[in-house]
Amino acid sequence: MTGTQFTDHLLCAQLKISKLIVFQFKLLHRRLATNSFLTKINLKDNEQCTFCQNDTETLIHLFWTCSVFTPFWQDFKQWAVNRGELSNTINLTAYLVLRLNLNKNKRLDFYFLIARLFLWVCKTRNTFPKIENFSLFLSHYDTPRTNT
Ligand SMILES: [Zn+2]
């Protein structure tokens, strides 16, 4: 790797980290523009969920209660179990999915963060969230495991 390639690699990694930090900040401070919010500020006429059209599109609806996203979280759980990051006996809850409490498994916290960003990108692009696409999305952010 040349010096220029290394610098480009570092800049690219920094941009990805910055994007994650900004996304998590906006999520925690409820600054992601859901249809509910966009309707309140008169930028949209309909506050219904982009995907299911059955409920008001709030953050908790998008990231947890939406019937369209529920299969994704089930697939995500199995994916995490298969990677040895999550016990099969743990039930996913909104509190766990939104990772409002960080725990000892930082890699799992990271995967939940990427999953939330993935769902948000699906929402903004109006694409259906599939675990296969999540794996590809994750590969842009994930680093190889180390045995230290
Ligand atoms: Zn929905």
Backbone and ligand atoms as CSV (ligand in chain L), in Angstrom:
chain,resi,resn,atom,element,x,y,z
A,1,MET,N,N,0.856,-1.184,0.000
A,1,MET,CA,C,0.000,0.000,0.000
A,1,MET,C,C,0.897,1.241,0.000
A,2,THR,N,N,0.643,2.108,-0.962
A,2,THR,CA,C,1.444,3.334,-1.037
A,2,THR,C,C,0.977,4.328,0.021
A,3,GLY,N,N,1.771,5.376,0.192
A,3,GLY,CA,C,1.409,6.405,1.167
A,3,GLY,C,C,0.079,7.061,0.844
A,4,THR,N,N,-0.160,7.309,-0.442
A,4,THR,CA,C,-1.422,7.931,-0.868
A,4,THR,C,C,-2.595,6.981,-0.624
A,5,GLN,N,N,-2.400,5.702,-0.938
A,5,GLN,CA,C,-3.471,4.721,-0.696
A,5,GLN,C,C,-3.769,4.611,0.796
A,6,PHE,N,N,-2.718,4.629,1.614
A,6,PHE,CA,C,-2.905,4.544,3.062
A,6,PHE,C,C,-3.680,5.759,3.573
A,7,THR,N,N,-3.318,6.944,3.069
A,7,THR,CA,C,-4.027,8.162,3.474
A,7,THR,C,C,-5.485,8.096,3.037
A,8,ASP,N,N,-5.739,7.637,1.813
A,8,ASP,CA,C,-7.115,7.496,1.328
A,8,ASP,C,C,-7.890,6.508,2.197
A,9,HIS,N,N,-7.228,5.400,2.569
A,9,HIS,CA,C,-7.866,4.391,3.418
A,9,HIS,C,C,-8.245,4.985,4.774
A,10,LEU,N,N,-7.328,5.749,5.358
A,10,LEU,CA,C,-7.615,6.380,6.651
A,10,LEU,C,C,-8.755,7.385,6.550
A,11,LEU,N,N,-8.750,8.181,5.483
A,11,LEU,CA,C,-9.824,9.171,5.290
A,11,LEU,C,C,-11.169,8.488,5.118
A,12,CYS,N,N,-11.180,7.403,4.356
A,12,CYS,CA,C,-12.427,6.648,4.135
A,12,CYS,C,C,-12.932,6.071,5.463
A,13,ALA,N,N,-12.025,5.494,6.242
A,13,ALA,CA,C,-12.411,4.932,7.544
A,13,ALA,C,C,-12.934,6.032,8.462
A,14,GLN,N,N,-12.287,7.189,8.448
A,14,GLN,CA,C,-12.723,8.302,9.294
A,14,GLN,C,C,-14.112,8.783,8.895
A,15,LEU,N,N,-14.384,8.835,7.589
A,15,LEU,CA,C,-15.708,9.253,7.114
A,15,LEU,C,C,-16.789,8.278,7.572
A,16,LYS,N,N,-16.489,6.976,7.513
A,16,LYS,CA,C,-17.461,5.973,7.949
A,16,LYS,C,C,-17.741,6.102,9.444
A,17,ILE,N,N,-16.695,6.296,10.229
A,17,ILE,CA,C,-16.868,6.450,11.677
A,17,ILE,C,C,-17.673,7.718,11.966
A,18,SER,N,N,-17.356,8.790,11.263
A,18,SER,CA,C,-18.096,10.043,11.459
A,18,SER,C,C,-19.571,9.856,11.135
A,19,LYS,N,N,-19.852,9.126,10.067
A,19,LYS,CA,C,-21.246,8.870,9.670
A,19,LYS,C,C,-21.983,8.109,10.772
A,20,LEU,N,N,-21.317,7.102,11.364
A,20,LEU,CA,C,-21.931,6.330,12.444
A,20,LEU,C,C,-22.194,7.205,13.673
A,21,ILE,N,N,-21.229,8.042,14.014
A,21,ILE,CA,C,-21.374,8.906,15.191
A,21,ILE,C,C,-22.537,9.879,14.991
A,22,VAL,N,N,-22.603,10.482,13.813
A,22,VAL,CA,C,-23.682,11.434,13.522
A,22,VAL,C,C,-25.034,10.726,13.551
A,23,PHE,N,N,-25.101,9.539,12.959
A,23,PHE,CA,C,-26.354,8.791,12.956
A,23,PHE,C,C,-26.805,8.476,14.382
A,24,GLN,N,N,-25.903,7.930,15.213
A,24,GLN,CA,C,-26.276,7.566,16.580
A,24,GLN,C,C,-26.678,8.806,17.384
A,25,PHE,N,N,-25.965,9.910,17.175
A,25,PHE,CA,C,-26.311,11.158,17.861
A,25,PHE,C,C,-27.733,11.591,17.489
A,26,LYS,N,N,-28.029,11.556,16.194
A,26,LYS,CA,C,-29.367,11.955,15.740
A,26,LYS,C,C,-30.441,11.019,16.285
A,27,LEU,N,N,-30.146,9.723,16.335
A,27,LEU,CA,C,-31.122,8.762,16.863
A,27,LEU,C,C,-31.379,9.023,18.347
A,28,LEU,N,N,-30.318,9.166,19.120
A,28,LEU,CA,C,-30.474,9.381,20.560
A,28,LEU,C,C,-31.182,10.690,20.880
A,29,HIS,N,N,-30.986,11.693,20.039
A,29,HIS,CA,C,-31.607,12.998,20.259
A,29,HIS,C,C,-32.870,13.185,19.426
A,30,ARG,N,N,-33.356,12.068,18.881
A,30,ARG,CA,C,-34.601,12.066,18.105
A,30,ARG,C,C,-34.585,13.112,16.995
A,31,ARG,N,N,-33.506,13.139,16.269
A,31,ARG,CA,C,-33.358,14.101,15.179
A,31,ARG,C,C,-33.368,13.451,13.802
A,32,LEU,N,N,-33.773,12.171,13.751
A,32,LEU,CA,C,-33.943,11.521,12.456
A,32,LEU,C,C,-35.336,11.876,11.953
A,33,ALA,N,N,-35.404,12.246,10.711
A,33,ALA,CA,C,-36.663,12.755,10.157
A,33,ALA,C,C,-37.608,11.625,9.772
A,34,THR,N,N,-38.459,11.236,10.713
A,34,THR,CA,C,-39.505,10.251,10.421
A,34,THR,C,C,-40.650,10.957,9.718
A,35,ASN,N,N,-41.570,10.156,9.159
A,35,ASN,CA,C,-42.736,10.756,8.509
A,35,ASN,C,C,-43.585,11.532,9.509
A,36,SER,N,N,-43.608,11.070,10.763
A,36,SER,CA,C,-44.342,11.792,11.793
A,36,SER,C,C,-43.787,13.206,11.952
A,37,PHE,N,N,-42.484,13.316,12.041
A,37,PHE,CA,C,-41.842,14.622,12.183
A,37,PHE,C,C,-42.033,15.471,10.930
A,38,LEU,N,N,-41.825,14.854,9.767
A,38,LEU,CA,C,-41.942,15.597,8.508
A,38,LEU,C,C,-43.360,16.128,8.300
A,39,THR,N,N,-44.355,15.395,8.793
A,39,THR,CA,C,-45.737,15.869,8.699
A,39,THR,C,C,-45.963,17.055,9.623
A,40,LYS,N,N,-45.381,16.979,10.818
A,40,LYS,CA,C,-45.550,18.078,11.775
A,40,LYS,C,C,-44.962,19.387,11.260
A,41,ILE,N,N,-43.894,19.309,10.483
A,41,ILE,CA,C,-43.290,20.542,9.957
A,41,ILE,C,C,-43.735,20.813,8.516
A,42,ASN,N,N,-44.812,20.151,8.116
A,42,ASN,CA,C,-45.458,20.376,6.816
A,42,ASN,C,C,-44.579,20.076,5.600
A,43,LEU,N,N,-43.698,19.104,5.745
A,43,LEU,CA,C,-42.918,18.683,4.586
A,43,LEU,C,C,-43.483,17.418,3.951
A,44,LYS,N,N,-44.429,16.781,4.661
A,44,LYS,CA,C,-45.108,15.598,4.129
A,44,LYS,C,C,-46.580,15.700,4.480
A,45,ASP,N,N,-47.406,15.051,3.684
A,45,ASP,CA,C,-48.843,15.047,3.945
A,45,ASP,C,C,-49.295,13.843,4.756
A,46,ASN,N,N,-48.446,12.810,4.800
A,46,ASN,CA,C,-48.856,11.541,5.397
A,46,ASN,C,C,-47.819,11.089,6.410
A,47,GLU,N,N,-48.267,10.858,7.665
A,47,GLU,CA,C,-47.335,10.428,8.704
A,47,GLU,C,C,-47.258,8.917,8.832
A,48,GLN,N,N,-47.935,8.196,7.940
A,48,GLN,CA,C,-47.928,6.737,7.998
A,48,GLN,C,C,-46.540,6.183,7.679
A,49,CYS,N,N,-46.280,5.016,8.216
A,49,CYS,CA,C,-45.000,4.328,8.019
A,49,CYS,C,C,-44.726,4.109,6.534
A,50,THR,N,N,-43.503,4.357,6.139
A,50,THR,CA,C,-43.080,4.173,4.754
A,50,THR,C,C,-43.318,2.743,4.284
A,51,PHE,N,N,-43.149,1.776,5.196
A,51,PHE,CA,C,-43.186,0.370,4.802
A,51,PHE,C,C,-44.550,-0.286,4.996
A,52,CYS,N,N,-45.082,-0.249,6.216
A,52,CYS,CA,C,-46.311,-1.009,6.489
A,52,CYS,C,C,-47.581,-0.202,6.224
A,53,GLN,N,N,-47.476,1.111,6.261
A,53,GLN,CA,C,-48.634,1.990,6.045
A,53,GLN,C,C,-49.745,1.755,7.064
A,54,ASN,N,N,-49.427,1.110,8.193
A,54,ASN,CA,C,-50.445,0.775,9.187
A,54,ASN,C,C,-50.376,1.610,10.448
A,55,ASP,N,N,-49.310,2.347,10.638
A,55,ASP,CA,C,-49.126,3.067,11.891
A,55,ASP,C,C,-48.334,4.339,11.617
A,56,THR,N,N,-48.352,5.238,12.593
A,56,THR,CA,C,-47.578,6.456,12.481
A,56,THR,C,C,-46.087,6.115,12.505
A,57,GLU,N,N,-45.349,6.712,11.604
A,57,GLU,CA,C,-43.916,6.405,11.515
A,57,GLU,C,C,-43.141,7.232,12.536
A,58,THR,N,N,-42.932,6.633,13.703
A,58,THR,CA,C,-42.091,7.218,14.733
A,58,THR,C,C,-40.797,6.406,14.780
A,59,LEU,N,N,-39.847,6.867,15.570
A,59,LEU,CA,C,-38.588,6.116,15.668
A,59,LEU,C,C,-38.801,4.735,16.266
A,60,ILE,N,N,-39.589,4.650,17.345
A,60,ILE,CA,C,-39.812,3.345,17.975
A,60,ILE,C,C,-40.566,2.428,17.026
A,61,HIS,N,N,-41.477,2.987,16.235
A,61,HIS,CA,C,-42.174,2.154,15.256
A,61,HIS,C,C,-41.186,1.620,14.219
A,62,LEU,N,N,-40.376,2.521,13.651
A,62,LEU,CA,C,-39.434,2.095,12.615
A,62,LEU,C,C,-38.444,1.047,13.117
A,63,PHE,N,N,-37.883,1.302,14.292
A,63,PHE,CA,C,-36.797,0.435,14.750
A,63,PHE,C,C,-37.269,-0.765,15.551
A,64,TRP,N,N,-38.569,-0.826,15.895
A,64,TRP,CA,C,-38.981,-1.944,16.706
A,64,TRP,C,C,-40.340,-2.533,16.349
A,65,THR,N,N,-41.389,-1.731,16.309
A,65,THR,CA,C,-42.729,-2.305,16.203
A,65,THR,C,C,-43.220,-2.503,14.774
A,66,CYS,N,N,-42.544,-1.959,13.793
A,66,CYS,CA,C,-43.008,-2.102,12.409
A,66,CYS,C,C,-42.994,-3.573,11.992
A,67,SER,N,N,-44.126,-4.030,11.468
A,67,SER,CA,C,-44.245,-5.436,11.075
A,67,SER,C,C,-43.313,-5.791,9.920
A,68,VAL,N,N,-42.912,-4.805,9.147
A,68,VAL,CA,C,-41.994,-5.067,8.032
A,68,VAL,C,C,-40.572,-5.295,8.542
A,69,PHE,N,N,-40.212,-4.615,9.648
A,69,PHE,CA,C,-38.851,-4.741,10.171
A,69,PHE,C,C,-38.699,-5.903,11.145
A,70,THR,N,N,-39.802,-6.399,11.677
A,70,THR,CA,C,-39.723,-7.499,12.652
A,70,THR,C,C,-38.985,-8.719,12.096
A,71,PRO,N,N,-39.279,-9.157,10.868
A,71,PRO,CA,C,-38.515,-10.304,10.334
A,71,PRO,C,C,-37.008,-10.017,10.254
A,72,PHE,N,N,-36.658,-8.756,9.970
A,72,PHE,CA,C,-35.233,-8.437,9.917
A,72,PHE,C,C,-34.581,-8.673,11.269
A,73,TRP,N,N,-35.227,-8.220,12.351
A,73,TRP,CA,C,-34.638,-8.394,13.679
A,73,TRP,C,C,-34.530,-9.868,14.040
A,74,GLN,N,N,-35.507,-10.681,13.614
A,74,GLN,CA,C,-35.423,-12.125,13.858
A,74,GLN,C,C,-34.235,-12.725,13.096
A,75,ASP,N,N,-34.061,-12.303,11.841
A,75,ASP,CA,C,-32.919,-12.779,11.047
A,75,ASP,C,C,-31.601,-12.274,11.641
A,76,PHE,N,N,-31.622,-11.035,12.126
A,76,PHE,CA,C,-30.414,-10.466,12.743
A,76,PHE,C,C,-30.025,-11.274,13.978
A,77,LYS,N,N,-31.015,-11.641,14.780
A,77,LYS,CA,C,-30.727,-12.429,15.978
A,77,LYS,C,C,-30.068,-13.748,15.584
A,78,GLN,N,N,-30.638,-14.439,14.603
A,78,GLN,CA,C,-30.056,-15.711,14.165
A,78,GLN,C,C,-28.652,-15.507,13.619
A,79,TRP,N,N,-28.456,-14.433,12.884
A,79,TRP,CA,C,-27.139,-14.104,12.340
A,79,TRP,C,C,-26.137,-13.906,13.483
A,80,ALA,N,N,-26.551,-13.182,14.518
A,80,ALA,CA,C,-25.671,-12.925,15.665
A,80,ALA,C,C,-25.417,-14.213,16.458
A,81,VAL,N,N,-26.438,-15.061,16.573
A,81,VAL,CA,C,-26.263,-16.352,17.255
A,81,VAL,C,C,-25.262,-17.210,16.480
A,82,ASN,N,N,-25.400,-17.244,15.173
A,82,ASN,CA,C,-24.501,-18.040,14.336
A,82,ASN,C,C,-23.052,-17.564,14.441
A,83,ARG,N,N,-22.864,-16.282,14.678
A,83,ARG,CA,C,-21.511,-15.726,14.827
A,83,ARG,C,C,-20.994,-15.849,16.250
A,84,GLY,N,N,-21.821,-16.382,17.155
A,84,GLY,CA,C,-21.398,-16.539,18.538
A,84,GLY,C,C,-21.411,-15.255,19.339
A,85,GLU,N,N,-22.134,-14.247,18.859
A,85,GLU,CA,C,-22.185,-12.954,19.535
A,85,GLU,C,C,-23.382,-12.829,20.473
A,86,LEU,N,N,-24.373,-13.679,20.297
A,86,LEU,CA,C,-25.615,-13.558,21.045
A,86,LEU,C,C,-26.122,-14.950,21.403
A,87,SER,N,N,-26.648,-15.092,22.607
A,87,SER,CA,C,-27.214,-16.375,23.025
A,87,SER,C,C,-28.571,-16.576,22.380
A,88,ASN,N,N,-28.840,-17.787,21.984
A,88,ASN,CA,C,-30.126,-18.105,21.364
A,88,ASN,C,C,-31.275,-17.964,22.350
A,89,THR,N,N,-30.978,-17.986,23.656
A,89,THR,CA,C,-32.027,-17.912,24.670
A,89,THR,C,C,-32.459,-16.477,24.960
A,90,ILE,N,N,-31.721,-15.496,24.454
A,90,ILE,CA,C,-32.065,-14.100,24.717
A,90,ILE,C,C,-33.183,-13.654,23.784
A,91,ASN,N,N,-34.189,-13.030,24.364
A,91,ASN,CA,C,-35.264,-12.456,23.564
A,91,ASN,C,C,-34.901,-11.025,23.197
A,92,LEU,N,N,-35.094,-10.706,21.931
A,92,LEU,CA,C,-34.839,-9.326,21.518
A,92,LEU,C,C,-35.953,-8.442,22.060
A,93,THR,N,N,-35.575,-7.329,22.618
A,93,THR,CA,C,-36.531,-6.340,23.109
A,93,THR,C,C,-36.158,-4.991,22.500
A,94,ALA,N,N,-37.058,-4.043,22.585
A,94,ALA,CA,C,-36.750,-2.699,22.079
A,94,ALA,C,C,-35.540,-2.140,22.806
A,95,TYR,N,N,-35.467,-2.406,24.095
A,95,TYR,CA,C,-34.351,-1.898,24.881
A,95,TYR,C,C,-33.027,-2.480,24.396
A,96,LEU,N,N,-33.040,-3.754,24.046
A,96,LEU,CA,C,-31.832,-4.421,23.554
A,96,LEU,C,C,-31.492,-3.958,22.144
A,97,VAL,N,N,-32.489,-3.885,21.276
A,97,VAL,CA,C,-32.260,-3.509,19.882
A,97,VAL,C,C,-31.755,-2.081,19.771
A,98,LEU,N,N,-32.321,-1.203,20.578
A,98,LEU,CA,C,-31.895,0.195,20.525
A,98,LEU,C,C,-30.617,0.434,21.320
A,99,ARG,N,N,-30.174,-0.594,22.058
A,99,ARG,CA,C,-28.912,-0.546,22.802
A,99,ARG,C,C,-28.812,0.703,23.663
A,100,LEU,N,N,-29.846,0.884,24.458
A,100,LEU,CA,C,-29.841,2.046,25.344
A,100,LEU,C,C,-28.908,1.827,26.517
A,101,ASN,N,N,-28.540,0.580,26.755
A,101,ASN,CA,C,-27.512,0.294,27.753
A,101,ASN,C,C,-26.386,-0.477,27.085
A,102,LEU,N,N,-25.199,0.058,27.125
A,102,LEU,CA,C,-24.065,-0.624,26.521
A,102,LEU,C,C,-23.592,-1.710,27.464
A,103,ASN,N,N,-23.155,-2.821,26.896
A,103,ASN,CA,C,-22.655,-3.889,27.748
A,103,ASN,C,C,-21.217,-4.233,27.409
A,104,LYS,N,N,-20.766,-5.368,27.921
A,104,LYS,CA,C,-19.364,-5.756,27.762
A,104,LYS,C,C,-19.010,-6.150,26.342
A,105,ASN,N,N,-19.980,-6.591,25.583
A,105,ASN,CA,C,-19.706,-7.045,24.216
A,105,ASN,C,C,-19.777,-5.858,23.253
A,106,LYS,N,N,-18.661,-5.189,23.097
A,106,LYS,CA,C,-18.623,-3.997,22.234
A,106,LYS,C,C,-18.879,-4.345,20.776
A,107,ARG,N,N,-18.450,-5.540,20.355
A,107,ARG,CA,C,-18.681,-5.937,18.966
A,107,ARG,C,C,-20.180,-6.069,18.709
A,108,LEU,N,N,-20.915,-6.662,19.671
A,108,LEU,CA,C,-22.359,-6.785,19.518
A,108,LEU,C,C,-23.017,-5.411,19.495
A,109,ASP,N,N,-22.565,-4.503,20.341
A,109,ASP,CA,C,-23.070,-3.125,20.309
A,109,ASP,C,C,-22.843,-2.512,18.931
A,110,PHE,N,N,-21.666,-2.767,18.382
A,110,PHE,CA,C,-21.324,-2.257,17.051
A,110,PHE,C,C,-22.266,-2.841,15.992
A,111,TYR,N,N,-22.529,-4.144,16.078
A,111,TYR,CA,C,-23.433,-4.763,15.098
A,111,TYR,C,C,-24.845,-4.193,15.213
A,112,PHE,N,N,-25.314,-3.969,16.430
A,112,PHE,CA,C,-26.638,-3.357,16.592
A,112,PHE,C,C,-26.647,-1.945,16.000
A,113,LEU,N,N,-25.567,-1.204,16.201
A,113,LEU,CA,C,-25.488,0.143,15.636
A,113,LEU,C,C,-25.547,0.092,14.111
A,114,ILE,N,N,-24.771,-0.802,13.523
A,114,ILE,CA,C,-24.778,-0.922,12.059
A,114,ILE,C,C,-26.163,-1.372,11.584
A,115,ALA,N,N,-26.801,-2.262,12.335
A,115,ALA,CA,C,-28.147,-2.726,11.949
A,115,ALA,C,C,-29.134,-1.557,11.973
A,116,ARG,N,N,-29.054,-0.720,12.988
A,116,ARG,CA,C,-29.952,0.444,13.040
A,116,ARG,C,C,-29.686,1.380,11.856
A,117,LEU,N,N,-28.411,1.622,11.559
A,117,LEU,CA,C,-28.082,2.471,10.412
A,117,LEU,C,C,-28.587,1.820,9.120
A,118,PHE,N,N,-28.430,0.513,9.014
A,118,PHE,CA,C,-28.903,-0.207,7.825
A,118,PHE,C,C,-30.411,-0.015,7.649
A,119,LEU,N,N,-31.166,-0.161,8.746
A,119,LEU,CA,C,-32.619,0.016,8.661
A,119,LEU,C,C,-32.967,1.448,8.255
A,120,TRP,N,N,-32.201,2.400,8.773
A,120,TRP,CA,C,-32.459,3.793,8.419
A,120,TRP,C,C,-32.184,4.034,6.937
A,121,VAL,N,N,-31.096,3.451,6.437
A,121,VAL,CA,C,-30.776,3.582,5.011
A,121,VAL,C,C,-31.879,2.931,4.174
A,122,CYS,N,N,-32.381,1.780,4.617
A,122,CYS,CA,C,-33.500,1.133,3.911
A,122,CYS,C,C,-34.709,2.050,3.886
A,123,LYS,N,N,-34.965,2.710,5.005
A,123,LYS,CA,C,-36.102,3.638,5.070
A,123,LYS,C,C,-35.907,4.797,4.089
A,124,THR,N,N,-34.719,5.389,4.084
A,124,THR,CA,C,-34.495,6.554,3.222
A,124,THR,C,C,-34.477,6.171,1.742
A,125,ARG,N,N,-34.096,4.926,1.453
A,125,ARG,CA,C,-34.057,4.475,0.050
A,125,ARG,C,C,-35.316,3.713,-0.343
A,126,ASN,N,N,-36.209,3.534,0.651
A,126,ASN,CA,C,-37.460,2.801,0.421
A,126,ASN,C,C,-37.195,1.407,-0.127
A,127,THR,N,N,-36.222,0.734,0.499
A,127,THR,CA,C,-35.906,-0.641,0.109
A,127,THR,C,C,-36.215,-1.578,1.271
A,128,PHE,N,N,-36.577,-2.794,0.959
A,128,PHE,CA,C,-36.951,-3.765,1.964
A,128,PHE,C,C,-35.701,-4.281,2.683
A,129,PRO,N,N,-35.706,-4.279,4.035
A,129,PRO,CA,C,-34.519,-4.732,4.767
A,129,PRO,C,C,-34.373,-6.247,4.768
A,130,LYS,N,N,-33.279,-6.724,4.221
A,130,LYS,CA,C,-33.004,-8.169,4.196
A,130,LYS,C,C,-31.648,-8.409,4.833
A,131,ILE,N,N,-31.536,-9.530,5.562
A,131,ILE,CA,C,-30.299,-9.833,6.274
A,131,ILE,C,C,-29.135,-10.015,5.301
A,132,GLU,N,N,-29.401,-10.516,4.098
A,132,GLU,CA,C,-28.328,-10.684,3.112
A,132,GLU,C,C,-27.735,-9.329,2.741
A,133,ASN,N,N,-28.588,-8.340,2.601
A,133,ASN,CA,C,-28.103,-7.002,2.273
A,133,ASN,C,C,-27.395,-6.376,3.466
A,134,PHE,N,N,-27.845,-6.743,4.688
A,134,PHE,CA,C,-27.180,-6.242,5.887
A,134,PHE,C,C,-25.743,-6.740,5.943
A,135,SER,N,N,-25.536,-8.008,5.611
A,135,SER,CA,C,-24.177,-8.564,5.643
A,135,SER,C,C,-23.254,-7.787,4.710
A,136,LEU,N,N,-23.738,-7.455,3.540
A,136,LEU,CA,C,-22.937,-6.662,2.597
A,136,LEU,C,C,-22.709,-5.255,3.157
A,137,PHE,N,N,-23.758,-4.669,3.714
A,137,PHE,CA,C,-23.667,-3.329,4.307
A,137,PHE,C,C,-22.629,-3.332,5.437
A,138,LEU,N,N,-22.681,-4.375,6.265
A,138,LEU,CA,C,-21.761,-4.487,7.393
A,138,LEU,C,C,-20.320,-4.598,6.928
A,139,SER,N,N,-20.096,-5.278,5.807
A,139,SER,CA,C,-18.723,-5.491,5.340
A,139,SER,C,C,-18.007,-4.174,5.057
A,140,HIS,N,N,-18.740,-3.114,4.843
A,140,HIS,CA,C,-18.119,-1.809,4.616
A,140,HIS,C,C,-17.616,-1.185,5.913
A,141,TYR,N,N,-18.114,-1.706,7.046
A,141,TYR,CA,C,-17.753,-1.123,8.342
A,141,TYR,C,C,-16.945,-2.074,9.216
A,142,ASP,N,N,-17.139,-3.377,9.039
A,142,ASP,CA,C,-16.556,-4.357,9.945
A,142,ASP,C,C,-15.058,-4.510,9.700
A,143,THR,N,N,-14.368,-4.847,10.759
A,143,THR,CA,C,-12.938,-5.126,10.673
A,143,THR,C,C,-12.728,-6.583,11.057
A,144,PRO,N,N,-11.660,-7.183,10.564
A,144,PRO,CA,C,-11.417,-8.578,10.907
A,144,PRO,C,C,-11.256,-8.751,12.424
A,145,ARG,N,N,-11.705,-9.909,12.917
A,145,ARG,CA,C,-11.563,-10.224,14.343
A,145,ARG,C,C,-10.098,-10.490,14.671
A,146,THR,N,N,-9.729,-10.122,15.863
A,146,THR,CA,C,-8.399,-10.451,16.340
A,146,THR,C,C,-8.549,-11.371,17.532
A,147,ASN,N,N,-7.551,-12.142,17.797
A,147,ASN,CA,C,-7.605,-13.094,18.915
A,147,ASN,C,C,-6.863,-12.575,20.126
A,148,THR,N,N,-6.884,-11.298,20.346
A,148,THR,CA,C,-6.173,-10.743,21.510
A,148,THR,C,C,-7.069,-10.644,22.695
L,1,ZN,ZN,ZN,-44.301,0.233,9.740
